[in-house]
Amino acid sequence: MSTDDLAQRLLIPARTLARWASAGSGPRYARLGRHRRYRLADIRAWEHQHSDAKPAAQIRRTAH
């Protein structure tokens, strides 16, 4: 997936992805020439790690 494709998926500017790539905080990517390409499996893993959703068991424990 291209940087522009991923930016559309995440609803963020492509420049944000460039900053994340520089900081090493965004999804994994591969360089193909001057371009960054993202694998869908890496994007999904990153999305899962950065989601705000808590597991149901954790919600039940804290909702007293």
PQR file with spaces between the fields and no chain letter, atoms N, CA, C, O and H, PARSE charges and radii, in Angstrom:
ATOM       1  N    MET     1       0.849   -1.161    0.000 -0.4000 1.5000
ATOM       2  CA   MET     1       0.000    0.000    0.000 -0.0000 2.0000
ATOM       3  C    MET     1       0.905    1.236    0.000  0.5500 1.7000
ATOM       4  O    MET     1       1.926    1.265    0.687 -0.5500 1.4000
ATOM       5  N    SER     2       0.536    2.219   -0.747 -0.4000 1.5000
ATOM       6  CA   SER     2       1.333    3.449   -0.817 -0.0000 2.0000
ATOM       7  C    SER     2       1.061    4.334    0.397  0.5500 1.7000
ATOM       8  O    SER     2       0.116    4.099    1.150 -0.5500 1.4000
ATOM       9  H    SER     2      -0.294    2.196   -1.305  0.4000 1.0000
ATOM      10  N    THR     3       1.887    5.339    0.573 -0.4000 1.5000
ATOM      11  CA   THR     3       1.695    6.301    1.652 -0.0000 2.0000
ATOM      12  C    THR     3       0.351    7.004    1.508  0.5500 1.7000
ATOM      13  O    THR     3      -0.364    7.180    2.495 -0.5500 1.4000
ATOM      14  H    THR     3       2.655    5.530   -0.038  0.4000 1.0000
ATOM      15  N    ASP     4       0.004    7.402    0.306 -0.4000 1.5000
ATOM      16  CA   ASP     4      -1.279    8.073    0.086 -0.0000 2.0000
ATOM      17  C    ASP     4      -2.455    7.146    0.392  0.5500 1.7000
ATOM      18  O    ASP     4      -3.453    7.574    0.973 -0.5500 1.4000
ATOM      19  H    ASP     4       0.584    7.259   -0.496  0.4000 1.0000
ATOM      20  N    ASP     5      -2.336    5.873   -0.001 -0.4000 1.5000
ATOM      21  CA   ASP     5      -3.397    4.909    0.291 -0.0000 2.0000
ATOM      22  C    ASP     5      -3.588    4.755    1.799  0.5500 1.7000
ATOM      23  O    ASP     5      -4.715    4.748    2.295 -0.5500 1.4000
ATOM      24  H    ASP     5      -1.526    5.525   -0.473  0.4000 1.0000
ATOM      25  N    LEU     6      -2.480    4.635    2.514 -0.4000 1.5000
ATOM      26  CA   LEU     6      -2.562    4.459    3.962 -0.0000 2.0000
ATOM      27  C    LEU     6      -3.093    5.721    4.643  0.5500 1.7000
ATOM      28  O    LEU     6      -3.867    5.634    5.596 -0.5500 1.4000
ATOM      29  H    LEU     6      -1.565    4.641    2.110  0.4000 1.0000
ATOM      30  N    ALA     7      -2.682    6.877    4.162 -0.4000 1.5000
ATOM      31  CA   ALA     7      -3.186    8.129    4.723 -0.0000 2.0000
ATOM      32  C    ALA     7      -4.704    8.200    4.574  0.5500 1.7000
ATOM      33  O    ALA     7      -5.394    8.643    5.492 -0.5500 1.4000
ATOM      34  H    ALA     7      -2.053    6.947    3.388  0.4000 1.0000
ATOM      35  N    GLN     8      -5.219    7.775    3.446 -0.4000 1.5000
ATOM      36  CA   GLN     8      -6.674    7.756    3.242 -0.0000 2.0000
ATOM      37  C    GLN     8      -7.342    6.761    4.174  0.5500 1.7000
ATOM      38  O    GLN     8      -8.409    7.039    4.721 -0.5500 1.4000
ATOM      39  H    GLN     8      -4.658    7.415    2.700  0.4000 1.0000
ATOM      40  N    ARG     9      -6.727    5.612    4.357 -0.4000 1.5000
ATOM      41  CA   ARG     9      -7.286    4.586    5.247 -0.0000 2.0000
ATOM      42  C    ARG     9      -7.374    5.099    6.679  0.5500 1.7000
ATOM      43  O    ARG     9      -8.370    4.874    7.366 -0.5500 1.4000
ATOM      44  H    ARG     9      -5.860    5.386    3.912  0.4000 1.0000
ATOM      45  N    LEU    10      -6.319    5.795    7.128 -0.4000 1.5000
ATOM      46  CA   LEU    10      -6.263    6.271    8.510 -0.0000 2.0000
ATOM      47  C    LEU    10      -6.900    7.650    8.696  0.5500 1.7000
ATOM      48  O    LEU    10      -7.029    8.131    9.822 -0.5500 1.4000
ATOM      49  H    LEU    10      -5.510    5.978    6.569  0.4000 1.0000
ATOM      50  N    LEU    11      -7.295    8.281    7.592 -0.4000 1.5000
ATOM      51  CA   LEU    11      -7.878    9.623    7.611 -0.0000 2.0000
ATOM      52  C    LEU    11      -6.930   10.642    8.241  0.5500 1.7000
ATOM      53  O    LEU    11      -7.319   11.445    9.089 -0.5500 1.4000
ATOM      54  H    LEU    11      -7.190    7.890    6.677  0.4000 1.0000
ATOM      55  N    ILE    12      -5.673   10.582    7.798 -0.4000 1.5000
ATOM      56  CA   ILE    12      -4.643   11.511    8.267 -0.0000 2.0000
ATOM      57  C    ILE    12      -3.866   12.033    7.061  0.5500 1.7000
ATOM      58  O    ILE    12      -3.903   11.425    5.991 -0.5500 1.4000
ATOM      59  H    ILE    12      -5.356    9.929    7.110  0.4000 1.0000
ATOM      60  N    PRO    13      -3.163   13.157    7.224 -0.5600 1.5000
ATOM      61  CA   PRO    13      -2.326   13.644    6.115  0.2800 2.0000
ATOM      62  C    PRO    13      -1.128   12.715    5.873  0.5500 1.7000
ATOM      63  O    PRO    13      -0.596   12.113    6.806 -0.5500 1.4000
ATOM      64  N    ALA    14      -0.723   12.615    4.625 -0.4000 1.5000
ATOM      65  CA   ALA    14       0.452   11.801    4.281 -0.0000 2.0000
ATOM      66  C    ALA    14       1.699   12.312    5.000  0.5500 1.7000
ATOM      67  O    ALA    14       2.602   11.531    5.304 -0.5500 1.4000
ATOM      68  H    ALA    14      -1.155   13.104    3.867  0.4000 1.0000
ATOM      69  N    ARG    15       1.756   13.595    5.271 -0.4000 1.5000
ATOM      70  CA   ARG    15       2.914   14.161    5.992 -0.0000 2.0000
ATOM      71  C    ARG    15       3.038   13.588    7.400  0.5500 1.7000
ATOM      72  O    ARG    15       4.143   13.456    7.927 -0.5500 1.4000
ATOM      73  H    ARG    15       1.023   14.229    5.025  0.4000 1.0000
ATOM      74  N    THR    16       1.906   13.250    8.005 -0.4000 1.5000
ATOM      75  CA   THR    16       1.945   12.628    9.330 -0.0000 2.0000
ATOM      76  C    THR    16       2.647   11.284    9.247  0.5500 1.7000
ATOM      77  O    THR    16       3.441   10.945   10.124 -0.5500 1.4000
ATOM      78  H    THR    16       1.009   13.357    7.578  0.4000 1.0000
ATOM      79  N    LEU    17       2.365   10.520    8.208 -0.4000 1.5000
ATOM      80  CA   LEU    17       3.045    9.234    8.024 -0.0000 2.0000
ATOM      81  C    LEU    17       4.539    9.427    7.835  0.5500 1.7000
ATOM      82  O    LEU    17       5.332    8.621    8.321 -0.5500 1.4000
ATOM      83  H    LEU    17       1.719   10.796    7.496  0.4000 1.0000
ATOM      84  N    ALA    18       4.932   10.478    7.139 -0.4000 1.5000
ATOM      85  CA   ALA    18       6.355   10.768    6.947 -0.0000 2.0000
ATOM      86  C    ALA    18       7.017   11.072    8.290  0.5500 1.7000
ATOM      87  O    ALA    18       8.125   10.610    8.561 -0.5500 1.4000
ATOM      88  H    ALA    18       4.288   11.133    6.744  0.4000 1.0000
ATOM      89  N    ARG    19       6.331   11.853    9.129 -0.4000 1.5000
ATOM      90  CA   ARG    19       6.882   12.155   10.464 -0.0000 2.0000
ATOM      91  C    ARG    19       6.979   10.896   11.303  0.5500 1.7000
ATOM      92  O    ARG    19       7.984   10.672   11.979 -0.5500 1.4000
ATOM      93  H    ARG    19       5.431   12.228    8.909  0.4000 1.0000
ATOM      94  N    TRP    20       5.943   10.074   11.264 -0.4000 1.5000
ATOM      95  CA   TRP    20       5.975    8.826   12.017 -0.0000 2.0000
ATOM      96  C    TRP    20       7.103    7.927   11.548  0.5500 1.7000
ATOM      97  O    TRP    20       7.768    7.286   12.363 -0.5500 1.4000
ATOM      98  H    TRP    20       5.127   10.256   10.715  0.4000 1.0000
ATOM      99  N    ALA    21       7.328    7.873   10.232 -0.4000 1.5000
ATOM     100  CA   ALA    21       8.407    7.041    9.687 -0.0000 2.0000
ATOM     101  C    ALA    21       9.758    7.538   10.197  0.5500 1.7000
ATOM     102  O    ALA    21      10.620    6.734   10.551 -0.5500 1.4000
ATOM     103  H    ALA    21       6.788    8.393    9.570  0.4000 1.0000
ATOM     104  N    SER    22       9.948    8.858   10.236 -0.4000 1.5000
ATOM     105  CA   SER    22      11.201    9.426   10.749 -0.0000 2.0000
ATOM     106  C    SER    22      11.405    9.104   12.216  0.5500 1.7000
ATOM     107  O    SER    22      12.524    8.842   12.656 -0.5500 1.4000
ATOM     108  H    SER    22       9.248    9.511    9.948  0.4000 1.0000
ATOM     109  N    ALA    23      10.316    9.125   12.969 -0.4000 1.5000
ATOM     110  CA   ALA    23      10.392    8.869   14.410 -0.0000 2.0000
ATOM     111  C    ALA    23      10.367    7.375   14.740  0.5500 1.7000
ATOM     112  O    ALA    23      10.625    6.987   15.880 -0.5500 1.4000
ATOM     113  H    ALA    23       9.407    9.338   12.611  0.4000 1.0000
ATOM     114  N    GLY    24      10.058    6.541   13.751 -0.4000 1.5000
ATOM     115  CA   GLY    24       9.975    5.101   13.980 -0.0000 2.0000
ATOM     116  C    GLY    24       8.736    4.695   14.762  0.5500 1.7000
ATOM     117  O    GLY    24       8.728    3.650   15.413 -0.5500 1.4000
ATOM     118  H    GLY    24       9.848    6.856   12.825  0.4000 1.0000
ATOM     119  N    SER    25       7.676    5.521   14.704 -0.4000 1.5000
ATOM     120  CA   SER    25       6.496    5.230   15.511 -0.0000 2.0000
ATOM     121  C    SER    25       5.283    4.772   14.698  0.5500 1.7000
ATOM     122  O    SER    25       4.264    4.411   15.286 -0.5500 1.4000
ATOM     123  H    SER    25       7.682    6.370   14.176  0.4000 1.0000
ATOM     124  N    GLY    26       5.360    4.776   13.413 -0.4000 1.5000
ATOM     125  CA   GLY    26       4.225    4.374   12.587 -0.0000 2.0000
ATOM     126  C    GLY    26       4.292    2.904   12.228  0.5500 1.7000
ATOM     127  O    GLY    26       5.124    2.166   12.755 -0.5500 1.4000
ATOM     128  H    GLY    26       6.188    5.069   12.935  0.4000 1.0000
ATOM     129  N    PRO    27       3.418    2.480   11.331 -0.5600 1.5000
ATOM     130  CA   PRO    27       3.435    1.082   10.883  0.2800 2.0000
ATOM     131  C    PRO    27       4.747    0.748   10.167  0.5500 1.7000
ATOM     132  O    PRO    27       5.386    1.620    9.579 -0.5500 1.4000
ATOM     133  N    ARG    28       5.133   -0.523   10.226 -0.4000 1.5000
ATOM     134  CA   ARG    28       6.321   -0.981    9.496 -0.0000 2.0000
ATOM     135  C    ARG    28       6.142   -0.713    8.019  0.5500 1.7000
ATOM     136  O    ARG    28       5.027   -0.748    7.499 -0.5500 1.4000
ATOM     137  H    ARG    28       4.613   -1.232   10.704  0.4000 1.0000
ATOM     138  N    TYR    29       7.248   -0.445    7.347 -0.4000 1.5000
ATOM     139  CA   TYR    29       7.195   -0.210    5.902 -0.0000 2.0000
ATOM     140  C    TYR    29       8.480   -0.708    5.264  0.5500 1.7000
ATOM     141  O    TYR    29       9.468   -0.974    5.948 -0.5500 1.4000
ATOM     142  H    TYR    29       8.154   -0.416    7.770  0.4000 1.0000
ATOM     143  N    ALA    30       8.453   -0.829    3.956 -0.4000 1.5000
ATOM     144  CA   ALA    30       9.636   -1.186    3.168 -0.0000 2.0000
ATOM     145  C    ALA    30       9.901   -0.042    2.212  0.5500 1.7000
ATOM     146  O    ALA    30       8.969    0.595    1.722 -0.5500 1.4000
ATOM     147  H    ALA    30       7.650   -0.612    3.400  0.4000 1.0000
ATOM     148  N    ARG    31      11.157    0.217    1.947 -0.4000 1.5000
ATOM     149  CA   ARG    31      11.546    1.233    0.971 -0.0000 2.0000
ATOM     150  C    ARG    31      11.715    0.567   -0.386  0.5500 1.7000
ATOM     151  O    ARG    31      12.430   -0.426   -0.522 -0.5500 1.4000
ATOM     152  H    ARG    31      11.915   -0.300    2.345  0.4000 1.0000
ATOM     153  N    LEU    32      11.055    1.123   -1.374 -0.4000 1.5000
ATOM     154  CA   LEU    32      11.229    0.696   -2.755 -0.0000 2.0000
ATOM     155  C    LEU    32      11.664    1.938   -3.516  0.5500 1.7000
ATOM     156  O    LEU    32      10.830    2.739   -3.940 -0.5500 1.4000
ATOM     157  H    LEU    32      10.474    1.930   -1.263  0.4000 1.0000
ATOM     158  N    GLY    33      12.947    2.093   -3.685 -0.4000 1.5000
ATOM     159  CA   GLY    33      13.470    3.334   -4.254 -0.0000 2.0000
ATOM     160  C    GLY    33      13.261    4.445   -3.254  0.5500 1.7000
ATOM     161  O    GLY    33      13.697    4.337   -2.108 -0.5500 1.4000
ATOM     162  H    GLY    33      13.625    1.443   -3.341  0.4000 1.0000
ATOM     163  N    ARG    34      12.604    5.511   -3.665 -0.4000 1.5000
ATOM     164  CA   ARG    34      12.311    6.632   -2.765 -0.0000 2.0000
ATOM     165  C    ARG    34      10.978    6.484   -2.052  0.5500 1.7000
ATOM     166  O    ARG    34      10.609    7.333   -1.240 -0.5500 1.4000
ATOM     167  H    ARG    34      12.250    5.600   -4.596  0.4000 1.0000
ATOM     168  N    HIS    35      10.259    5.423   -2.347 -0.4000 1.5000
ATOM     169  CA   HIS    35       8.883    5.289   -1.864 -0.0000 2.0000
ATOM     170  C    HIS    35       8.775    4.314   -0.699  0.5500 1.7000
ATOM     171  O    HIS    35       9.485    3.311   -0.643 -0.5500 1.4000
ATOM     172  H    HIS    35      10.558    4.733   -3.007  0.4000 1.0000
ATOM     173  N    ARG    36       7.879    4.623    0.228 -0.4000 1.5000
ATOM     174  CA   ARG    36       7.540    3.704    1.311 -0.0000 2.0000
ATOM     175  C    ARG    36       6.327    2.899    0.879  0.5500 1.7000
ATOM     176  O    ARG    36       5.378    3.438    0.311 -0.5500 1.4000
ATOM     177  H    ARG    36       7.301    5.438    0.183  0.4000 1.0000
ATOM     178  N    ARG    37       6.370    1.613    1.153 -0.4000 1.5000
ATOM     179  CA   ARG    37       5.232    0.737    0.875 -0.0000 2.0000
ATOM     180  C    ARG    37       4.909   -0.022    2.160  0.5500 1.7000
ATOM     181  O    ARG    37       5.801   -0.477    2.876 -0.5500 1.4000
ATOM     182  H    ARG    37       7.141    1.175    1.615  0.4000 1.0000
ATOM     183  N    TYR    38       3.623   -0.144    2.428 -0.4000 1.5000
ATOM     184  CA   TYR    38       3.141   -0.759    3.659 -0.0000 2.0000
ATOM     185  C    TYR    38       2.405   -2.047    3.330  0.5500 1.7000
ATOM     186  O    TYR    38       1.579   -2.082    2.419 -0.5500 1.4000
ATOM     187  H    TYR    38       2.898    0.225    1.846  0.4000 1.0000
ATOM     188  N    ARG    39       2.707   -3.110    4.078 -0.4000 1.5000
ATOM     189  CA   ARG    39       1.980   -4.375    3.923 -0.0000 2.0000
ATOM     190  C    ARG    39       0.728   -4.327    4.782  0.5500 1.7000
ATOM     191  O    ARG    39       0.750   -3.788    5.889 -0.5500 1.4000
ATOM     192  H    ARG    39       3.379   -3.081    4.819  0.4000 1.0000
ATOM     193  N    LEU    40      -0.355   -4.883    4.279 -0.4000 1.5000
ATOM     194  CA   LEU    40      -1.619   -4.863    4.988 -0.0000 2.0000
ATOM     195  C    LEU    40      -1.503   -5.554    6.350  0.5500 1.7000
ATOM     196  O    LEU    40      -2.086   -5.083    7.326 -0.5500 1.4000
ATOM     197  H    LEU    40      -0.373   -5.321    3.380  0.4000 1.0000
ATOM     198  N    ALA    41      -0.773   -6.645    6.431 -0.4000 1.5000
ATOM     199  CA   ALA    41      -0.605   -7.349    7.707 -0.0000 2.0000
ATOM     200  C    ALA    41       0.084   -6.446    8.737  0.5500 1.7000
ATOM     201  O    ALA    41      -0.291   -6.453    9.910 -0.5500 1.4000
ATOM     202  H    ALA    41      -0.299   -7.028    5.638  0.4000 1.0000
ATOM     203  N    ASP    42       1.083   -5.673    8.311 -0.4000 1.5000
ATOM     204  CA   ASP    42       1.780   -4.760    9.223 -0.0000 2.0000
ATOM     205  C    ASP    42       0.864   -3.613    9.649  0.5500 1.7000
ATOM     206  O    ASP    42       0.911   -3.175   10.798 -0.5500 1.4000
ATOM     207  H    ASP    42       1.387   -5.667    7.359  0.4000 1.0000
ATOM     208  N    ILE    43       0.041   -3.134    8.740 -0.4000 1.5000
ATOM     209  CA   ILE    43      -0.907   -2.058    9.066 -0.0000 2.0000
ATOM     210  C    ILE    43      -1.915   -2.550   10.089  0.5500 1.7000
ATOM     211  O    ILE    43      -2.198   -1.861   11.069 -0.5500 1.4000
ATOM     212  H    ILE    43       0.003   -3.491    7.806  0.4000 1.0000
ATOM     213  N    ARG    44      -2.457   -3.737    9.865 -0.4000 1.5000
ATOM     214  CA   ARG    44      -3.451   -4.282   10.799 -0.0000 2.0000
ATOM     215  C    ARG    44      -2.843   -4.512   12.170  0.5500 1.7000
ATOM     216  O    ARG    44      -3.484   -4.236   13.184 -0.5500 1.4000
ATOM     217  H    ARG    44      -2.227   -4.297    9.069  0.4000 1.0000
ATOM     218  N    ALA    45      -1.622   -5.012   12.218 -0.4000 1.5000
ATOM     219  CA   ALA    45      -0.952   -5.221   13.512 -0.0000 2.0000
ATOM     220  C    ALA    45      -0.750   -3.893   14.227  0.5500 1.7000
ATOM     221  O    ALA    45      -0.982   -3.796   15.432 -0.5500 1.4000
ATOM     222  H    ALA    45      -1.101   -5.237   11.394  0.4000 1.0000
ATOM     223  N    TRP    46      -0.321   -2.877   13.501 -0.4000 1.5000
ATOM     224  CA   TRP    46      -0.110   -1.549   14.099 -0.0000 2.0000
ATOM     225  C    TRP    46      -1.445   -0.972   14.578  0.5500 1.7000
ATOM     226  O    TRP    46      -1.517   -0.404   15.668 -0.5500 1.4000
ATOM     227  H    TRP    46      -0.133   -2.956   12.522  0.4000 1.0000
ATOM     228  N    GLU    47      -2.493   -1.113   13.775 -0.4000 1.5000
ATOM     229  CA   GLU    47      -3.810   -0.614   14.172 -0.0000 2.0000
ATOM     230  C    GLU    47      -4.284   -1.305   15.450  0.5500 1.7000
ATOM     231  O    GLU    47      -4.834   -0.664   16.346 -0.5500 1.4000
ATOM     232  H    GLU    47      -2.434   -1.574   12.889  0.4000 1.0000
ATOM     233  N    HIS    48      -4.066   -2.612   15.523 -0.4000 1.5000
ATOM     234  CA   HIS    48      -4.477   -3.364   16.705 -0.0000 2.0000
ATOM     235  C    HIS    48      -3.721   -2.889   17.944  0.5500 1.7000
ATOM     236  O    HIS    48      -4.317   -2.727   19.009 -0.5500 1.4000
ATOM     237  H    HIS    48      -3.619   -3.132   14.796  0.4000 1.0000
ATOM     238  N    GLN    49      -2.420   -2.667   17.811 -0.4000 1.5000
ATOM     239  CA   GLN    49      -1.595   -2.203   18.938 -0.0000 2.0000
ATOM     240  C    GLN    49      -2.005   -0.818   19.402  0.5500 1.7000
ATOM     241  O    GLN    49      -1.858   -0.493   20.580 -0.5500 1.4000
ATOM     242  H    GLN    49      -1.937   -2.799   16.945  0.4000 1.0000
ATOM     243  N    HIS    50      -2.512   -0.006   18.506 -0.4000 1.5000
ATOM     244  CA   HIS    50      -2.816    1.383   18.831 -0.0000 2.0000
ATOM     245  C    HIS    50      -4.311    1.671   18.953  0.5500 1.7000
ATOM     246  O    HIS    50      -4.723    2.831   18.968 -0.5500 1.4000
ATOM     247  H    HIS    50      -2.632   -0.270   17.549  0.4000 1.0000
ATOM     248  N    SER    51      -5.117    0.620   19.040 -0.4000 1.5000
ATOM     249  CA   SER    51      -6.558    0.847   19.180 -0.0000 2.0000
ATOM     250  C    SER    51      -6.880    1.162   20.636  0.5500 1.7000
ATOM     251  O    SER    51      -6.154    0.769   21.549 -0.5500 1.4000
ATOM     252  H    SER    51      -4.782   -0.322   19.027  0.4000 1.0000
ATOM     253  N    ASP    52      -7.974    1.872   20.832 -0.4000 1.5000
ATOM     254  CA   ASP    52      -8.410    2.238   22.174 -0.0000 2.0000
ATOM     255  C    ASP    52      -9.309    1.180   22.795  0.5500 1.7000
ATOM     256  O    ASP    52      -9.673    1.285   23.966 -0.5500 1.4000
ATOM     257  H    ASP    52      -8.564    2.191   20.090  0.4000 1.0000
ATOM     258  N    ALA    53      -9.664    0.175   22.028 -0.4000 1.5000
ATOM     259  CA   ALA    53     -10.577   -0.848   22.518 -0.0000 2.0000
ATOM     260  C    ALA    53      -9.895   -1.713   23.570  0.5500 1.7000
ATOM     261  O    ALA    53      -8.751   -2.135   23.402 -0.5500 1.4000
ATOM     262  H    ALA    53      -9.367    0.091   21.077  0.4000 1.0000
ATOM     263  N    LYS    54     -10.617   -1.971   24.658 -0.4000 1.5000
ATOM     264  CA   LYS    54     -10.111   -2.847   25.706 -0.0000 2.0000
ATOM     265  C    LYS    54     -10.765   -4.216   25.539  0.5500 1.7000
ATOM     266  O    LYS    54     -11.902   -4.303   25.073 -0.5500 1.4000
ATOM     267  H    LYS    54     -11.546   -1.629   24.795  0.4000 1.0000
ATOM     268  N    PRO    55     -10.065   -5.280   25.911 -0.5600 1.5000
ATOM     269  CA   PRO    55     -10.694   -6.602   25.873  0.2800 2.0000
ATOM     270  C    PRO    55     -11.899   -6.641   26.806  0.5500 1.7000
ATOM     271  O    PRO    55     -11.905   -5.962   27.833 -0.5500 1.4000
ATOM     272  N    ALA    56     -12.911   -7.420   26.466 -0.4000 1.5000
ATOM     273  CA   ALA    56     -14.149   -7.486   27.248 -0.0000 2.0000
ATOM     274  C    ALA    56     -13.882   -7.859   28.697  0.5500 1.7000
ATOM     275  O    ALA    56     -14.508   -7.298   29.596 -0.5500 1.4000
ATOM     276  H    ALA    56     -12.906   -7.971   25.632  0.4000 1.0000
ATOM     277  N    ALA    57     -12.962   -8.799   28.949 -0.4000 1.5000
ATOM     278  CA   ALA    57     -12.671   -9.215   30.327 -0.0000 2.0000
ATOM     279  C    ALA    57     -12.129   -8.048   31.147  0.5500 1.7000
ATOM     280  O    ALA    57     -12.453   -7.917   32.327 -0.5500 1.4000
ATOM     281  H    ALA    57     -12.453   -9.255   28.219  0.4000 1.0000
ATOM     282  N    GLN    58     -11.329   -7.224   30.548 -0.4000 1.5000
ATOM     283  CA   GLN    58     -10.770   -6.070   31.253 -0.0000 2.0000
ATOM     284  C    GLN    58     -11.863   -5.039   31.560  0.5500 1.7000
ATOM     285  O    GLN    58     -11.828   -4.401   32.612 -0.5500 1.4000
ATOM     286  H    GLN    58     -11.066   -7.330   29.589  0.4000 1.0000
ATOM     287  N    ILE    59     -12.819   -4.874   30.663 -0.4000 1.5000
ATOM     288  CA   ILE    59     -13.918   -3.927   30.881 -0.0000 2.0000
ATOM     289  C    ILE    59     -14.787   -4.418   32.044  0.5500 1.7000
ATOM     290  O    ILE    59     -15.187   -3.626   32.897 -0.5500 1.4000
ATOM     291  H    ILE    59     -12.848   -5.393   29.809  0.4000 1.0000
ATOM     292  N    ARG    60     -15.076   -5.706   32.079 -0.4000 1.5000
ATOM     293  CA   ARG    60     -15.910   -6.262   33.156 -0.0000 2.0000
ATOM     294  C    ARG    60     -15.255   -6.066   34.522  0.5500 1.7000
ATOM     295  O    ARG    60     -15.947   -5.769   35.496 -0.5500 1.4000
ATOM     296  H    ARG    60     -14.751   -6.350   31.386  0.4000 1.0000
ATOM     297  N    ARG    61     -13.943   -6.225   34.610 -0.4000 1.5000
ATOM     298  CA   ARG    61     -13.243   -6.073   35.891 -0.0000 2.0000
ATOM     299  C    ARG    61     -13.292   -4.653   36.401  0.5500 1.7000
ATOM     300  O    ARG    61     -13.387   -4.435   37.609 -0.5500 1.4000
ATOM     301  H    ARG    61     -13.381   -6.465   33.819  0.4000 1.0000
ATOM     302  N    THR    62     -13.228   -3.671   35.499 -0.4000 1.5000
ATOM     303  CA   THR    62     -13.167   -2.274   35.918 -0.0000 2.0000
ATOM     304  C    THR    62     -14.531   -1.615   36.036  0.5500 1.7000
ATOM     305  O    THR    62     -14.616   -0.492   36.531 -0.5500 1.4000
ATOM     306  H    THR    62     -13.150   -3.848   34.518  0.4000 1.0000
ATOM     307  N    ALA    63     -15.602   -2.270   35.602 -0.4000 1.5000
ATOM     308  CA   ALA    63     -16.934   -1.651   35.610 -0.0000 2.0000
ATOM     309  C    ALA    63     -17.735   -2.110   36.830  0.5500 1.7000
ATOM     310  O    ALA    63     -18.737   -2.808   36.674 -0.5500 1.4000
ATOM     311  H    ALA    63     -15.533   -3.183   35.200  0.4000 1.0000
ATOM     312  N    HIS    64     -17.321   -1.738   38.020 -0.4000 1.5000
ATOM     313  CA   HIS    64     -18.028   -2.118   39.254 -0.0000 2.0000
ATOM     314  C    HIS    64     -18.892   -1.024   39.717  0.5500 1.7000
ATOM     315  O    HIS    64     -19.564   -1.159   40.739 -0.5500 1.4000
ATOM     316  H    HIS    64     -16.507   -1.170   38.147  0.4000 1.0000
